[in-house]
Amino acid sequence: MIYEMRVYRCVPGRLPALLKRFDSITLKLWEKHGIKQAGFFTTLVGLSNQELTYFLAWDSMADREKKWTAFQTDPAWLSARAETEKDGQIVENIVNQFLQPTTFSSVK
């Protein structure tokens, strides 16, 4: 199992729109494509309170490639993304990392 950590830095004031999109659209599409989330977090104290950090759980990099590509090219996602960004861009930038649990990690 590998984990992907993704940090979305929002355009100022657009974090509520991103949270709404995940809650009402994105998670349903992930379920359709077999994408497993492992937690979502907003920044309470840190560099920016305009960030959303979340983790995805993958069986392998090949699993990630297959499922993420299917999601990113899904016409339902492309349409929903365009609709939710009709008032302007939501995410300013995205940083992601792939993490592998250590042998002593409580998360495997």
N, C-alpha and C positions, 0 to 999 in steps of 0.2 A: 504494500500500500504506500502510495506517495500522496502528499498533500500539496495543494497549490494555494499560496497566499496571494490575494489580490487586494491592492489598495487603490481605491478610486478617489482622486482629489476632484471635488466638484467646483464648477464655476460658482463664485460667491452667490449664496442665496438659493442654489438649486439642489441642495441635499434633500429637502423634502420630496422633490419630484423624483429623484433617484430611488429613495426609499419606497415611494408609492409604486414605481415601475417594478421593482423587485417583488414587492408584496402582491401586486395584482396581476402581473404578467410574466415576469422572468421565471419565477419559481415553478409555475405551471408548465412552461416550455422545457425547463430543465428536467422535470419529472417525465415528460414525454420522451426525452432523449436519454434518460437514465443517468443524468448528472446528479451526484450526491453532494449536498452542501454539508459542511462540518462546523458551521457557526458564522454569524454575522455580528459585527461590532461597529458602533460609532465611537469617535474619539471624545472622551470625557476631558482628559488633560493631555496635551501634546502640542505639536507644531501647528495643527489646524483642526478646528471643529467642523470643517467642511469635508471630512473624509469618511468613507465607508471602507472597512476592512472585512474581508470574508475569506473563508477557507473552503476548498473543494477537496473531496477525497476521490482518488483515482486508483484503479488496480495496477496501472502501469502507464508509461508515457504513450504507448500505442493506444490504450483505452482512452486516454485524454484526447489524443489527436482525432480519433474517430468520432467521439461524442461531441467534442467542442466544435469541430468542423461542421457536423450535422446541425448543431444548434445555430451557429453563426450564419449558415446559409439557408436556414428555414425561412420560407416566405412569411410565415406568421410573425417571426421575430423581426425581420426586416421591416415589415409594415408597422408593427407596434413601436419599434424604435423610432421610425420616422414620425409617427403620430405623436409620441411623447416628446419629441424634440422640435415640434412645429413652432414653439415659442422660443426656441434657441437651444444651443448646445447645453447638455447637463454636465458631462464629465470633462474636466480640463485635461487630466492625464491619468494613466493607469500604470502601476508598477506591479509586477508579479514575480514570484519566486516559487520554485519547486523544492519542497522540503521532504526529507526522509527521516522517519523517527529513529532515534537511537535505540539500542537494545534495552536501555533502562527507562524509556519513555512510558508514561501511563497511557499515551495514545499510540496505537500500533498501526 
